[in-house]
């Protein structure tokens, strides 16, 4: 169902942009950036955990299935102040934000 995918993409657009900025800023060692990664990864995970019922977009399904685990790993990396692991999780090919971006391509703000 395209409407459900559009709704999920709309809800995720800003938190994902903010998460990218915070993940990049982690390379400076900023405690505030690591705290933002933790908060934003949690917001994104909540949406991923809504599941995929009613969505037939393969990239979204694959992302949502693996994202909760990956986002938890990102939060743990941020708690350890491991900027490289935060970024690795963000760009992970199977459950990182690139996969979500492919799923939401063409949606407003994507």
C-alpha positions as CSV (number, residue, x, y, z in Angstrom):
1,X,0.0,0.0,0.0
2,X,1.7,3.2,-1.2
3,X,-0.2,5.4,1.2
4,X,1.3,3.6,4.2
5,X,4.8,3.8,2.7
6,X,4.3,7.5,2.1
7,X,3.2,8.0,5.7
8,X,6.2,6.2,7.0
9,X,8.6,8.0,4.7
10,X,7.1,11.4,5.8
11,X,7.5,10.5,9.5
12,X,11.1,9.4,9.0
13,X,12.3,12.2,6.7
14,X,13.4,14.7,9.4
15,X,14.7,12.3,12.0
16,X,16.9,10.6,9.4
17,X,18.3,13.9,8.2
18,X,19.0,14.9,11.8
19,X,20.5,11.5,12.5
20,X,22.8,11.9,9.5
21,X,24.0,15.3,10.8
22,X,24.5,14.0,14.3
23,X,26.3,10.9,13.1
24,X,28.7,13.1,11.0
25,X,29.2,15.4,14.0
26,X,30.2,12.4,16.2
27,X,33.5,12.5,14.4
28,X,34.3,15.6,16.4
29,X,33.8,13.8,19.6
30,X,30.9,16.0,20.6
31,X,29.1,14.6,23.6
32,X,25.9,16.4,22.4
33,X,26.2,14.7,19.0
34,X,26.4,11.3,20.6
35,X,23.4,12.1,22.7
36,X,21.4,13.2,19.6
37,X,22.3,10.0,17.8
38,X,20.9,8.0,20.7
39,X,17.7,10.0,20.8
40,X,17.2,10.0,17.0
41,X,18.1,6.4,16.5
42,X,15.3,5.6,19.0
43,X,12.8,7.7,17.1
44,X,13.7,5.9,13.8
45,X,13.6,2.5,15.5
46,X,10.0,3.1,16.8
47,X,8.9,3.6,13.2
48,X,10.8,0.5,12.0
49,X,9.2,-1.5,14.7
50,X,5.7,-0.7,13.4
51,X,6.4,-3.5,10.9
52,X,5.7,-3.8,7.3
53,X,2.1,-5.1,7.1
54,X,0.4,-3.3,4.2
55,X,3.7,-2.2,2.6
56,X,4.9,-4.1,-0.5
57,X,8.1,-2.1,-1.2
58,X,11.0,-4.6,-1.0
59,X,13.6,-2.1,0.2
60,X,11.4,-0.9,3.0
61,X,10.6,-4.4,4.1
62,X,14.3,-5.4,4.2
63,X,15.2,-2.2,6.0
64,X,12.4,-2.5,8.6
65,X,13.3,-6.1,9.3
66,X,16.9,-5.4,10.1
67,X,16.8,-1.8,11.3
68,X,15.8,-2.3,14.9
69,X,18.9,-4.4,15.6
70,X,21.1,-2.0,13.7
71,X,19.7,1.1,15.3
72,X,20.3,-0.5,18.8
73,X,23.9,-1.2,17.7
74,X,24.1,2.5,16.7
75,X,22.9,3.6,20.1
76,X,25.3,1.3,21.8
77,X,28.2,2.7,19.7
78,X,27.1,6.3,20.6
79,X,27.0,5.3,24.3
80,X,30.6,4.1,23.9
81,X,31.5,7.3,21.9
82,X,32.6,5.2,19.0
83,X,32.1,7.5,16.0
84,X,33.3,5.0,13.5
85,X,30.8,2.4,14.6
86,X,28.0,5.0,14.6
87,X,28.8,5.9,11.0
88,X,29.2,2.3,10.0
89,X,25.7,1.6,11.3
90,X,24.3,4.6,9.5
91,X,25.6,3.5,6.1
92,X,25.2,-0.3,6.6
93,X,24.1,-1.6,3.2
94,X,21.4,-4.0,4.5
95,X,19.7,-1.9,7.2
96,X,21.3,1.6,7.1
97,X,19.7,4.7,5.9
98,X,20.7,4.2,2.3
99,X,18.3,1.3,2.1
100,X,15.5,3.4,3.6
101,X,16.4,6.2,1.1
102,X,15.9,3.7,-1.7
103,X,12.6,2.7,-0.3
104,X,11.4,6.3,0.1
105,X,12.9,7.6,-3.2
106,X,10.4,9.9,-4.9
107,X,8.5,10.6,-1.7
108,X,8.4,14.3,-0.5
109,X,11.6,15.3,1.2
110,X,13.4,12.2,0.0
